[in-house]
Amino acid sequence: MNRLLVPVLASALVAAVACGKKDTLTDYSLGTETYPNQADCRQAFYKDRPIPSVFLKRLVKAQGAERLEGIACHGVNIVIDVKTGSWKEGRL
């Protein structure tokens, strides 16, 4: 019975650690380029590369490297597809 329990617990630990690392903002930043006439709204970056056409007031949270939630220039929460730069209003 113990031989079966060890692999199951190890797999659960690996899954918990992997899931915990997905939601991080460390790879995201806001640059110095501002949106016209809105100094508090700046270009969003992923790993020092601009996300196409995405300007935000604040970064809120991330889901892996795929999606980002932020406060848009017009003050609503938006979810951004980091690869394409497309976005929609909402939350992760």
N, C-alpha and C positions, 0 to 999 in steps of 0.2 A: 504494500500500500504506500509506503514512504517513497519508493522509487517512482511512483506515478505522481505523487504530490509535488516533488521538487521541480520537474519540468513545467508543471502547470503554474506553480507560483513564480518561477522564473519568467515564463511567458507573460504573466499578468504584470510583473514589475517592468518588463521591457515595454509593454503596451502603455502603461501609465506614464513612463518617462517620455516616450515618443509623443504621446498626446499632449503632455504638458509643455513641450517645446514648440508646438505649432503656433500658439498665440503669443507672439512677441513683436514688439515694435523696434527692436534693435537694428534691423536692416532698413528701416524707413526714416526719412528726415524731411524737413521743410527747408528749401533753399532760400536764397536771397532775392530771387526774381519775384516781384509782386504782381498781382493782378491789377490791371489799369484802374486807378482811382480807389484802390482798396489796399492800403499798406499792410493790414493785418492778414491778408490772404496771399499765401506764397506757394510757389511750385512745389509739388510733392516729388520726392525721390525714393527709389528703391535701390539699395546698394550703390549709392552715388550716381545713379542714372535717373534722369527725369522720367516720370510716368507721363505719357503723352496727354497733354491738355488737361491735367489735373492740378487745380489750385485749391488749397485748403486753408482754413483758419487754424485748425488743430487736428492732430492725429488722435484717434480714439483707441482703436485696437486693430490687430491684424490676425489673419488666419493663414498661417504658413506663408508661402511666397506668392500665393494666388490671389488673395483678397485682402482689402484694407477698408476699414471704416474710418471716416473722418467727418469733420464739420465743414461743410462747403461754404463758399463765399456768401451765399444768400442765407446762411444760418441753419440749414437743415442737415440731418445726418444722411450721409450717402455711403454706399458700398461700391468700391471700385475693383474692377478686374485689372490687376496690375499689368498683365501682359498686353492687353489691348487698350487700356485707358478708358474703356466704357464704364459707365456708372449708372446707378439708379438710386432713388431715395429709399432709405430703409436702414436696417441694422443687421449686423452679423449675428 
